[in-house]
Amino acid sequence: MSRNIVIGNAWPYANSSLHLGHVAGLISGDILARFFRLKGDNVIFVSGSDCHGTPITERARKEGKNPKDIADYYDAEFRNLFNRFNFSYDLFSSTDTDYHKEKVKKLFRKLYDNGYIYEKVEPQCFCEKCNKFLADREIVLKCPECGEETKGDQCDNCLHVPTADELIGGTCIVCGTTTVKKDNKILYLKLPVFQKEIEEHTKKVEGEWRINARNETEKYLKQGLVERAVSRDINWGVEIPIEGYEDKRMYVWIDAVLGYLTDTMKVCEDRGMNWEDFWKEGNNNKIYMCHGKDNIVFHSIILNALLLGQKENYHLVDTIVSTEYLNYNDQKFSKSKKIGITALEALDMYPVDSLRYHLVSNGPEKKDTNFTPEDFVATHNGELLNKFGNLVNRTLKFKELQKVEIGKLDKDFEEQIKNIYVEVDELIEKLEFREAVSKIMNLVENANKYYDSQEPWKQRKEDEEGFKNTIFTCANIIANLSNLFEPIMPETCRKIREYLDLNEPSWKPIFLDKEINLSEKNIEPLFERLKLD
């Protein structure tokens, strides 16, 4: 029975270009979406640009622009980037669409009506020189946990989120003035009331999470959840549908994480489907969230609390797919320090499927990893060109080979083909993408060894039947590789399907049952050799 699966990729802030580390954290979502579609599940894969909050207003202030101009520019850049990376989104939206805003306001109001959002008057950081209450990101302070200088929303070094009391005494990021306390009217989410339900849910599903997600979520639950402000003094964002708060806006973490739900609603509305089949209990459904490790708590705790607060039988997040960090030449990506390259720059330099393969096979799945041009070129030339590309090229472009005839499939490879779908299926379900890629590449290596041992260049002259069987066996392996590598390298697999006259990919073994005419096909090498530049 097919499942109803939601896959949500984190919504990137629309205030700067994305680098390869961002893509390494998000490609998991596309792998899962393509994999589950191959298996016949009903998949809705969504994300969008996070267009609100102080990162955008900060950049707009520095450049003398309107926040919307900044958000629209980077939203367009993100769409171009993910299209070029072949992310198979059902919808890549933005938090600045009217549809999203109206849906989020209704969800926010429901939390308020259910008693989970309430008003509190309390002292808040105020800059007397700028004459305004400051958002967390507009405050600079020493992190009370590790002592590093950081902005007030989250410490970049240790990921600590400063409390309201810890922010007092910080300095204004605009003018450098030390902040003072001043009473302000604020709306709060009663996050602690969801502690028990979130703990119970986490224990039930965390076996499917990456270790960093388990540890980070457990840390927050052990400390005890605390109430969280949901209104802020800013004029850029989603309006708050509560009387007396017309001049304030929602915190972006509510706005953005509910985007997974609003995007699903929009996709289902456009396709004549019922969104509740994906987000309400009892519909054989499953929800995945894919992001970097700095986004864990927003998906494992915050989003689930917002869903519980609706009191409408929502299905909570099942699986947290949280990557570690990808560095560049052993340093953190930094545009200001000119460390690393943007993801679009990488696409201008390197083939997209090679980048996708490398970001998975050498990605930050369980620990921080490092991207260097040398390592990338070695992966491309050593694995994709010399192994995978070589197998396809020397099989289908064998000298004067006009067609792949029906022959006798090697029994050992018939079993390998049947077994590898099961093995790779289990690895992907367990979020072991690197190991899954390694398993598929092992099949490529085995096929190359078989090809060499059969010596088809000799068989062509001395054993025509043996030659036919060798080419037929290798062609069957290649056909199945077009299924197995589809979630990783979709463009490359599409070329193979064209060469072998195959139908749409699926997650089941293919065994060729008709001759393949190669004489009229323009079979080109799948990969070209790269040189370091």
N, C-alpha and C positions, 0 to 999 in steps of 0.2 A: 504494500500500500504506500503510495507516494505521500511524502510529508510536506507540510507548509512551512517553509523556512525563510526567516528574515535574516539578512546579513547586513550589518551596519558598519560602514567605515567611518572613523572619526572625521569630524568636520573641521578642515584646516582653517585657521584664522586668515581672513582675506586682507592681510596687511604686509605680506612679503612673499617673495618667490619660494617655492618648495625645493629642497635639495634631495639628494638620493636617499638620505636617512628617512625622510618622510615617506618616500615611496616604499622603502624596505619595510616600514611599519604598516603599510596599507595593502601591499600586494597579497597578503594572506586572504583578504576579503574576496579578491577576484579569483584566487585559486579555489576557494571554497564554493563560490557561486558557480563557476564553470564545472567543478566536480559534481556538485549536487544536481545541476541540470543534466549532466551526462547520465546520472543515475535515474533520472525521470522524476525528481522531486519538483515541487512548485516553489520556485525561488523568487524572492524580491530582494534585490541588492541595491542599497541606497546610501547616499551621502550628500554632501553639499558644502557650500562655503559658509563659514561662520562670519557673518558680516557685521556683527554688533560688538559693543563693548569698547573698552579703553585702548586695546592695541590699535584699532582702526582710528579712533579719535586722536591718539598720540601721533600717529603718522600724519594724519591730516593737519594737525596743528603745526608740526615741524615743516611741512611742505606748503603750508598756506592754502590748503584745499578743503573741499567739503568731504566729510566722511564717506558719503555715498560714492563720490568719484573714486576714492581709494578702493572701497569694497568692490565696486563694479569692475575696476581694472583687474584686480587680482582674481575675482570670480571668473572672468573671461580667460585669464591665463591658466587657472586650474582646469577649466573645462578642456582647453586645448591640450594641456599636459596629460590628463587622464585619457583623452581620446587617443593621443599618440602612443600611450603605454598600453592601449587596448584593454582598459578596464571596462568590464561588461555591465556597467551600471544600468539598472532599470530606470533609475532617476538620479541625476546629480542636480540638486536644487540649490537654494540659498535661503538663509534665514531672513532675507529681506523681501521675499515674495509676499504678496497680500494673502495668498492661500495659507501659507505657514503661519503668518501673524494671527490671522483670525482663529485658526484651529488651536494655536498655543494659548491664546487669550481665554478660550472656552475651557481648556484643560486647567489653566491657572485658576480660573474662577471656581471650578469644581473643587479644587483643593481648598480654596477659601471657604466655600459653602459647607464643606465637610468638616471644617474646624481645624484643618491642618496648617493654615496660614493665619497669623494673628499680628496685631499691631503692637509695637513696643517703642517707647521713647527712651533714648539712651544717648550718652555722649559718643560722638564720632569725631574722627580726625577732620579738622577744618583748617584751611589755609587762609589766614587773615589778609595776606597780601593779594591773593587771587580771589578772595571773597567767595569761596566755594567749599562744599564738602568734597573730600577726595575719595576716589575709587581706590581699591587696593593697589592696582598697578601704577597709580600716580604717587605712591609713597615709597621712599627708599629707606631701608633700615638694615641693621645688623641682624641676621637670623638668630633667634634665641636658641636654636638647637645646635648650629655648627659655627656661628660667629661670622660667616661670610656675608658680605654686603649683597642685598637682594631687593627685589621689588616686593611689595606687600601681598601679592596674590599667591605666590608659591616660590620657595627657595629653589633656584636652579641647581644648587649643589646637593642638598639632601632631601629635596621634595617636601619639606615641612611647609604646612599652610599656616601662617601666623593668625592668631586669634585677634579679635577686636582690641583687646587690652594690649596685646603685644605691638599693635600698630601705632599706639599713642606714643608720641615723641619722635616718630620718624620725620623725614623731611619731604617737602613737596618736590616732585620730580621736575616741575616747571620752573620754579623760582628759587628753590633751595631753602625756603623758610621752614623752620621747625613747626610742626603741626601743633594745634591746641585742641582741647576738648570743647565740644559744643553740642547741646542737645539736638537730636534730630528724630523725626518720626520715620520708623522703619518697619517693614513687614518681614516676619520671620517664618521659616518652615520648621515645624515641630519634628525635626528629624529623629530625636530620641524615641518617639513613640513607635517607630518602625524597627527598632533595634532587634527585638526578639524574632520578628518575622524574617528579617533579612539574615539574621544568624542561622535560622533554621533552613532557609532556602540555600544559603551559601554552603552549609554542611552537606546538603543533598546533591549539589551540582559541582562543587569545586574540584572533584576528582578529574573533571574534564578541562580544568584551567591550567595555564602555564604557572610555574612555581612562583614567579614574581607577582602574579595576580593574587595567588593564595596568600602570600606573605603580606602584601600591602593591605589587602582587605582585612585580614586577620588583625593587623596592627591597629587599624581604625576601630574595629569592633571591640577589641580588647580594651582600648582606651575609653570606649563609650562614645556613642554618637552625640554630637552637640547640635543645638539649633543653629540654623544658617540663615543669614539675611538674604531675602529674595528681591528686595527693591533697592534701587541705587539712584543717586542724584546725578543724572546724566540725561541728555536730550536725544541720544542716538540709541535706538533699540526698539524692542516691542513694548507698546504701551501697557500699563497695568489697568485691568478692567475693574478697579475698585475706587469708589468715590473718595476724593481727597488725595488721590495719588496720580492725578492727571499729569503732573509735571515730573514724574519719576518714570523709570523704565525697569523692566525685569533684568535680573542678573543673567548674563549670557549663558551660564551653565544650565539654567532651566530651559532657556530658549533653544539652545543647540541640541541637548540630548533628547528633547522631545521631537526633534526633527526626524528621527528615525520613524516615529509614529506618524507624523504628518506626511512624510514622503510616501509611506505605505498607503495611507489614505488616498493620496493623490493618484498613485499608480493604479490602485484598485478602482477608483472612481473613473479614471480614463479607460480602463479595460472592462468595466462592467462586472467587477469582482467584489467580494465582500471582505473588507479589510479586517474584520473581526476574526476571520478564519486564520489570520496570521498572528493576532495579538491577544485573543481571548482563550481561556483554558478550554480543553476538551476538543481541540481540532487537529490532533496529531501534528502539533507545531513545535518549532524550535527556533531560538533566537541566538544569534552569534554577534558579538561586538569585537571589532578588530581595530587595534590602535597601538601606540607606543606605551611604554611603561609609565609615563607621566600622566596618562589619562585613565588609569585603572579605576580609581575610586569613583569617578564620575559615572562609570558604567556598572560597576559591581554594587554600589551602594546608592548613589544619588538617583540614577534612573529608576532603579527598582522601587525606591521610596516614592517617587512621583507617580509611578504606576499603582502602587498599593494605595496611595492616597485618593485615587479616583473611586475606589470601592466598587469596581465594576468587573471583577473577576478577570483581571489582566494576567496574562502569562508573563512571568518574569524572565530576565536574561538567563539563558542556560550556560553559555560558553563565552569566557573571556579569552580572546586571542591577543595577548599583549607581548609585543617584542621588546627586546633590549635596544640599545642604541647602536647605530652604525656610525663609525668615525671615518675620517678621511686622512690617510697617511699618519695614523696614530694621534690625530687631533680632532677635537670637536668641529663639526662644520660651523663656519662663521663667515658670513658675508662681509662684515665690517673688517675682519682681519684677513680677508681674501684666502680663507682656508676652504678647499673643496670646490665643487662645481654644482650649479643648480641642476635639477632633474632635466630641464629643457636643454641645457647645454650638453648634458650627457647624451641625450637623444640625437643631438646634432652631430655628435662625434661617433656614436656606437650604434650597432643594430639593436632594435628594440627587444627582440626575443633573446638575444645574448645578454642584455641587461637584466631582463626578467629572470632568466635562468641563473645568472650569477647572484642576483639579490636573494634568490631562494637557496641555492646550493651553498652559498657562503654568507648567508644572512644572519642577523642577530636574533636567532630564534630563542636561544636559551642564555646567551651571554653577549656582551658587547663584542662586535666584530669590526673589522677594518677594511675599508675599500681603498685599493690603490690601483692606478692604471696598469701597473705591472701584473698584479694578481688577476685583474679582469682580462687582460690580453691572454694570459696563460690559460685561464678557463676557456675562453673562446677558441683559441687555437688548439689547445690540448684535448679538451673534451668534446666541444661541439663540432669543430672542423675535423680533427683527426679521427675521432671515433664515430659520432653520429652521422655527420655529413659524409664521411668517407664510406660508411656502410651503404648509405642510400645511393651515393654517386657511383660506386663501383658495381653495385647490383643493377641499377636501372640504366646505367650508361655503359654497360659492358660492350666492348667493341663489336659493332655490327649486330647487336641484339635488337631484333625487331619487335619481339613480344615476350611477355611472361606466359609460358605455357602451363597448363594444369599438370602438376607432377605429384610426386609422393612427398608429403610433409614429414620431415624428420620427427619421430615419435617423442624424442627427448624435448625438442622445442615445442611440440604441441602441448606437452605437460607444463613446460615453463610459461607458455603464454596463458594457459588457463589459471595457473597458480598466481601469477604476478598481479592479476587484477584483484584477487583476494588480499594479497599481501600489501599492495599499495593502498587499497581501500582502507584497510585497518590503520595504516600509518597516517593517512590524511585525516581520518576520523579522530585520531589521537593528536592531531596537530603537529605531527612529526614530518614536516614538509621536506626538510633537508634529507632525512633518511629515505623518504619516498622517492626523491629525485635520484639519490644514490642507487636505490634498488632498480629503477628503470635503466639507469646508465649501465648497471651490471649486465642487464639483458643485451644492451648494445655491444658491450665488450665480448660477451659470450658469442654473439652472432658474428662478430669480426673474427674471433678465433675459429669458429666453425667454417667461415668462408675461406680463411687461410688454409685450414687443414684439408678442405675438399679440393683446393687448387683448381677452381673452375676454368682457369686459362689452359690447363692441361686436359680437363674433362671435355672441353669443347672439341678437342681434336681426337681424344681417345675413348670417351665414354659419354655419348650424347644423352643417354637416359640419366646418368649421374649428374651431368651438367644441368639438365632440365629440373631435376629435384633440388639441386643446390640453389638455383635462382628462385625457384618456387618457394622453398623454405625461407630464404632471406626476404623475399617479397612479402610473405605472410607476417614475418617479424616486423618489417617496416610498417605494414598496414596497422598492426596493433600498437606500434609506437606512436602512430598518429592519434590514437585514442589516449594513450597513457600520458603523452606529453602535452595534450590539448590544454589542460589548466595552466601549464607553465609557458608554453611557446605556441600560442594559437596561430600566428601567421605561418610559421614553419609547418605546422601540422595541416593547415589548409592547402599548402603547396603539395604535400605528400598525397592528400586525398585527390587532388586534381591529377597527379601523375598516375594514380592507381584506380581512377574511376570509382572512388568510394563515395558512399552516401554520407549523411551527417554523422558526426562522431557519437559514440555511445560508450557506456561503461560495461562492455562485454566483449569477449573474444571475437575477432574477425577471422574467418577462414575463406580465402579466395576460392570462388567456384566458377570463375570464367577467365578466359584468356584476356590479358591486358595488352592492347596494341600500343606499343611505345614509339612506333615509327613517326607518327604525326604529332608527337608531343615535344614541346620545347623544354626538355629536362635540364635545368640549370643547377649548379652546385647550391646546396642550401646555405652554405656559409663561405665567405671569402676570408683569406688569411689577413689578420690585422698586424700592423706594426706599431710600435710605440712611437708617438710623435711628441 
